[in-house]
Each structure stands twice: as C-alpha cells, then as structure tokens.
Amino acid sequence: MYMSTGALTGILLVALFLIRPRVVWIGQLVVSVAAVALIGLTLPHRKGIAVALDYWIDSQGGKDPQS
C-alpha cells in the first residue's frame, strides 16, 4: 500500500514540474486538493489490492519449513 501511495505522490510531483500555472497560489491549492482527493478516493481500492496480494503471496509460499 505504501508503494502505491509513493507512486501517486511521484505522479503529482512530475505534474508539478510539467504544469506552470499563471497564479502560483492557485496552482498550489489545486495540487493540494488533487493530492488529498486522489489518495483519499483510491484508498479502499489500494488497500484491497494490498490485502489480496498479501493473501496470494502467503498462499503461494505455504508454511515456512524452519518454523
């Protein structure tokens, strides 16, 4: 889940470098609202995918022979 949040943050940072607003404070406001909305709205899906991958990885490996 942390990797997907990092990826979304990276996308927003790249957008910061590519888009140059006419009024800086409006650009900062738009980016801030977009970041909170993007991370907040995708949280259930990202968390569900993370749980599913964790379950799948655990089911593929079986039990640890050392324990």
C-alpha positions, 0 to 999 in steps of 0.5 A: 500500500505504501508503494502505491501511495509513493507512486501517486505522490511521484505522479503529482510531483512530475505534474508539478514540474510539467504544469506552470500555472499563471497564479502560483497560489492557485496552482498550489491549492489545486495540487493540494486538493488533487493530492488529498482527493486522489489518495483519499478516493483510491484508498479502499481500492489500494488497500484491497489490492494490498490485502489480496496480494498479501493473501496470494503471496502467503498462499503461494509460499505455504508454511515456512519449513524452519518454523 
